[in-house]
């Protein structure tokens, strides 16, 4: 993965929220924060932040 090069793939926020709701029960504040992070990333293209990782079976 080359450093300093970014993927230009458009993030579908609605589809992302649908998948999060389907695969992860509860955790509304966490899911809201993930959506907020992705929306800001999509708008600014210059944000630096942590890598998001979800670990465990769906619903945990």
Contact map, one row per residue, 1 for C-alpha under 8 A:
111000000000000000000000000000000000000000000000000000000000
111110000000000000000000000000000000000000000000000000000000
111110000000000000000000000000000000000000000000000000000000
011111000000000000000000000000000000000000000000000000000000
011111100000000000000000000000000000000000000000000000000000
000111110000000000000000000000000000000000000000000000000000
000011111000000000000000000000000000000000000000000000000000
000001111100000000000000000000000000000000000000000000000000
000000111110000000000000000000000000000000000000000000000000
000000011111000000000000000000000000000001000000000000000000
000000001111100100000000000000000000010001000000000000000000
000000000111111100000000000000000000000000000000000000000000
000000000011111110000000000000000010011000000000000000000000
000000000001111111000000000000000000000000000000000000000000
000000000001111111100000000000000000000000000000000000000000
000000000011111111110000000000000010000000000000000000000000
000000000000111111111000000000100010000000000000000000000000
000000000000011111111100000000000000000000000000000000000000
000000000000001111111110000000000000000000000000000000000000
000000000000000111111111000000100000000000000000000000000000
000000000000000011111111110000000000000000000000000000000000
000000000000000001111111100000000000000000000000000000000000
000000000000000000111111100000000000000000000000000000000110
000000000000000000011111111000000000000000000000000000000111
000000000000000000001111111000000000000000000000000000000111
000000000000000000001001111100000000000000000000000000000010
000000000000000000000001111111100000000000000000000000000000
000000000000000000000000011111110000000000000000000000000000
000000000000000000000000001111111000000000000000000000000000
000000000000000000000000001111111100000000000000000000000000
000000000000000010010000001111111110000000000000000000000000
000000000000000000000000000111111111000000000000000000000000
000000000000000000000000000011111111100000000000000000000000
000000000000000000000000000001111111110000000000000000000000
000000000000100110000000000000111111111000000000000000000000
000000000000000000000000000000011111111100000000000000000000
000000000000000000000000000000001111111110000000000000000000
000000000010100000000000000000000111111111000000000000000000
000000000000100000000000000000000011111111100000000000000000
000000000000000000000000000000000001111111110010000000000000
000000000000000000000000000000000000111111111110000000000000
000000000110000000000000000000000000011111111000000000000000
000000000000000000000000000000000000001111111000000000000000
000000000000000000000000000000000000000111111110000000000000
000000000000000000000000000000000000000011111110000000000000
000000000000000000000000000000000000000010011111000000000000
000000000000000000000000000000000000000110011111100000000000
000000000000000000000000000000000000000000000111110000000000
000000000000000000000000000000000000000000000011111000000000
000000000000000000000000000000000000000000000001111100000000
000000000000000000000000000000000000000000000000111110000000
000000000000000000000000000000000000000000000000011111000000
000000000000000000000000000000000000000000000000001111100000
000000000000000000000000000000000000000000000000000111110000
000000000000000000000000000000000000000000000000000011111000
000000000000000000000000000000000000000000000000000001111101
000000000000000000000000000000000000000000000000000000111111
000000000000000000000011100000000000000000000000000000011111
000000000000000000000011110000000000000000000000000000001111
000000000000000000000001100000000000000000000000000000011111
